């Protein structure tokens, strides 16, 4: 394993051969090392990774994990994962060898994170503790599944933290109306919040919308992408889940509002984003409007909760609501179970009626029967 000094620059470099995936020899050359020792360490580390020998450091294995996984994940998902590993996991495990890390090492790491407090005396939330542990466990799982690590020490140590249910806040339609009137001075903000409140779409979905996504003949909007601001660039990705790809029927008034808004967008192409602002901008607008309107402060995502709450109040089923807002599973919609009207009394009444029928009891009040026979105009129940 020789290393060579570049006399012109005064730095060291290595040049060596490894076998590629076809079995052919491939030359690797790397320059710019300050010392001979660093150059030789690079060569050793590279060869160990190439051989997938788990007699390597956690830091070196994470490089392999990155090569395997980065392109398979959404960019924002990978950046979140990489940040947690770089700032919360690598500082502790990076120099430990993969095949020597034990459950006891993981427990010591967990205890340090559990004991951590910032300058205000606040520690990591239970949800974030669980997230950090899950990221560590994912790396060991990958090593077990594809590189023959014997066991996952993070699984042996057991999870730290737990998933915490975030409080769901809502605005009534009256509260939202006060808010929307307070921000009408900025049309882009006003129409973006109109779409968020009256359709229940996610913020990233709203900010990715283009004119081409609207069909005013059918009064629909198509959700097929999401907007992110990553590494200083605007990035359009696929929606959060498969079920997020959907078409939403717009109320007539909202369709008419969006037609008016489109008339304001001079020089826009069909494929241009109609709300060319960032998530951060709308968060500031949310705060501004809330203060001006004198309504309680909620998050932008709570507008989605508000929409679901409104639909429940109007009597729609969990299945219909899940389809409209793009929940991956109806179980997610049932997190709003406490808002659905209780049917216990109705169930008991129907059981009484069924029992009476079986026993031959005719207990129908003549006035109630007359009411049941009235002709109902369904248009009375439709909201235009």
N, C-alpha and C positions, 0 to 999 in steps of 0.2 A: 504494500500500500504506500507507494511513494507520493510525496508532495513536491511541488516545484515552485521556485521563487521567480517572479517576474521582475527582472532587474530594472525595467523601465519604470514600473509603478511602485516597486518595493512591496508588493502584496504577493500572496501565495495562491496557487491554484492546484486542482487535482484533475487527473485524466485517467479514466478507468473504463472497463467494459462490463456490461451486464447483459443477461439474456432477456429479450422482450417476450411478449405473449406468444410469438410464433416459434420461439426457441432460438432465434437468430441473435448473434452478438450485436450489441448496440453500444456505441461509445458515448460516455457522459463526460462533459467537461464543465467545470465550474470555477470561475475566477473571483478575485476580490477579497480573499480572506486576509485578515490582519496578521494572523500567526499560522505557523505550520500545523500546530495542534488543532486549530479550528478547521483547517482544510481536511485533515485526516479524519476528524470527527464527522464531517459532512459525508465523506466517502463511506465510513462505517455505517452511519445512520441510513444512508441511501440504500446500501446493500441489504441491511436488515429489513427495511420496509419492502424492498423488492422481493425478498424471500418469504415475506409474511411470517417471520419468526417472532413469536410473542415474547421473546427474550429482548424486548425493546421497551423504551420508555412510553409512558402514557402520551406524552407530547408527540412522539413519533407516530404512535398509532392514530392519534387524532388527525394527523395529516392524511393517513390512509382513509380514515373514516370520511374526511372532507372530500377526498377525490371520489369516493364511492357514492356519497349522498348529495353533495351540493347541487348537482344538476337535476336531481330527481325531486327536489323540493321547490316550492315557490320562493322567489327571491326574498320576500319579507319574512317568510318562515325561517329560511336559512339564516338570515341576518340576526334574527332573534335568538336562534339556537347558538350561533357562533359567539354572540355577545355574552351569553350566560356561561358558556364553556371557557371563554377567554378570561372573563373577569371573576368567576366564582368557582371554577373547577380546576383549571390549569395551574393557578398559583399553588395549589396544594398537591396535586397528583403528578405534575408534569415530569418530574425526575424519577418517579417510582416506576419500576418495571411492571408491565401488564400482567405477567404471570406470577408476580409476587404480591400484588395488591390484595389485601384481605378484607373481610367484613369489618374487622376491628379498625382498619384504616378509614373505611367509609364512615363508621360511627364517630370517630374522632373529627372527621370533616363535618359531619352533621352537627355535632356539638358546638363547633366553632361558629357555624352559621346560626344556630339557635340562640347562642349567647350574644351575637352581634347586636350592637345598638349604634345608631348614628349620633350626630352631635346634639340632637334633640331628645335622645333617649328612646328612639323608636326603632324596633327591630323589623325583620322581614315578616311579611304577612304569612299566614298559614298556607295560602294558595301559592305564593311565590316559593316558599320552602318546598312544597310538593313539586313545583315546576322544575326547580334546580335538581332535585333528586331524580326526577324522571329523565332529565337530559343526561345525567351521569349513567343511569341504568340503560338508556338507549345505546350508548357507546359500548358498554360491556355486552349487551345483547348482540350487537353487531359482531363483536369479536367472537362470541360463542357460536353464532350461527354460521359465520363465513370463514373464521380463522382459527377454529378449534380451541378456543379458550375453554377450559374445563367447566368453569362455573361463573356466575355473575355475582360478585361480592356485594353489589348494591342491593340485589334482591335478597341476599342472605341477611344483610343488615336491617332490612325493613325500611319502609318509606318514612319520611319525616313530613310533617305538615298534612294538610287535608284541603279538599276543595271547599271554599266558602261560598255560600249563596250570596250574590250581590243583591242589595235591596233594589227592588223594581219601583221606580217612581213614575208617576203619570201626570199628564195634564188633561183636564177635561176639555171638551171642545170650547167652552167659554174661556178657559185660561189660554188656550192656544190662540183664539181669536184676538184676545188682548195683546198677546205677544206679536202676532203677525201684523197687527195694525201699527205696532211700535217700530217695526223694521221695514215698513213699506217704502221708506225714503231711499232704500238701496234695493232696486229691482232684482238684481241677481241673487241677493240674500233672500228676499221675500219669496221668489218662485222656487228656490232650492228648498226652503223649509216647507212650502206648500206640498212639494212632491214627497218630502220625507214624512210629513204628518199624515197626509191623506192616502198614501200607498203603503206605508210601513217598510219601505225599502231601506237597505243598509246605506250608510254614508258613502262608502266606497262605490257602491252601485250607482248612487245618485250622481256622484261626481264624474262617473265614466259615461254618462248619457250623452248621446248625440241626436241630432234631428232625425237621422235615419232610423232610430229606435222607436219613433212614434208613428202610429197609424191612426190618423184622425177620422178615417172612414169607419173604423171599428172602435175608436176611442180606447186604444190600448198602447202600452209601452212595453218594450221587450227588454228583459234583463239578461245580459249575456257576457258581461265583463265587469271589472272592478278597477278603481283607480287607487294608486298608492304613490306617495312621494318617497322615493328611496335613493339614498346616497346623492341627494341634490338633483335628482332627475324625476320627471313624471313617468310613471310606469303603469301600463294597462295590463292587467292579469285576468285570468279566468275568475269567475265568481268563487265565493267561499266553498261551496259544495256543489254536487251535481244537481240537487234539488233547487239550488239557487237560480239555475237557468229556467226562466219562466216568463210568461206574458201576463201582465197585470191589466185588468180592466179599470179604466179611469172613470170617476164620476163625471157627469157631463160638465159641471161647472169647472172642474180642474182641467179638462180637455180644452175648454174655451179659454181659460187663463193661459195655458201654455201656447195656444195659437197667438195670443196677444204678445207673449214674451218673445216668441220666435220673430215677430215683426220688428222687435228691437235689435235683433242680432245682425246688424249690417255686416256684410262681407264674410259671414260664417259659411263654411262648407258643410255638407251633409254629415261629414265624418268628424267635424270639430266638436270638442266637448262643449256643451252648452253652458256649463257652469265652470268657468276657467279660474277657479280659486282652489285653495288648499283646505284640508281638513282643519288646520290650525286657524285659518281665517274664519271659518264658520263657527268654530268653538268660541272665538272672540265675539262674533255676532250674536251667538246664543246668550252670552253673558250680558252684552249690551242691551239686547231686547228684553231680557228678563228683568233687568233693573228698571228700564223705562216703563215697562208694563206693570211692574209691581207684582209679578207672579213668582212662585217659588222656583228656585234654581234646580234644574234637572240637566242630565247629560243629553247630548244629541242622540245617543243610542236609546234613551228613554222615550224619544218620539216614536220609536218602533214599538215599545211597550204600550205607549198611549194608543197607537192605532189598533193593536190587538185588543186592548181593554175596551175600546170603542166598539169593535166588531162583536165582542162577547156581549156587551150591553145591548146591541141590536139583535141578539139572539142567534148568531151564526154558530155552526158547529165547529168543534176543534179541528176536524178534518178539512173543512172548507178554509178555515183561517190558516192552517199549516200550508195549504196549497198556495194561498195568496202571498204569504210573506216568505215562502221558500225555506221553511223549517225542514231539515234533513229527516227528522223523525217526528211523528205526532207526539212522542213523549216530551219533546221540547215545548210544544204547545200546552201540554198538560201541566207545565210548571206554573201556568196561570190558573190552575184548577180552582183556587180559592175565589176566583172572580166569576166562575160559571155559576148560574143560579142553582140552588139546591133543588133537587127533584124528589126529595124524601116524602114531602106531603102528597105530591101528585102520585107517587108510587103507592103509598098507603091507600089513597082514595080509590085508585084503580083496582087494588086488591080487594077492597070492600065491595066494589061494583061486581067484580068477577065472582066473589063468594055469594053475593045476593042472586046473581044469575043462576048459579049452580043450584041454589036452594029454592029457586022459583019465586023470589021476592021481586015485586014490581014497585020500586020506590022512586020512580021518576016524577018530579014535580011538573005539573002541567005548564007552568010559566017557563021553567027551564027548557022544556021540550019545544015550546013555541019559539024561544030564542034560537034553539039549534036549527030550526027550519028556515030562519031568515036567509035571504039571498045576500051574499057578501060580494061586493065589487073589489077584486084584487088590486085594482089601481089605487084604492084608498091606502094600501100598504106600501106602495112603491114610492121611493124618494127619487125625484128627478135629479 
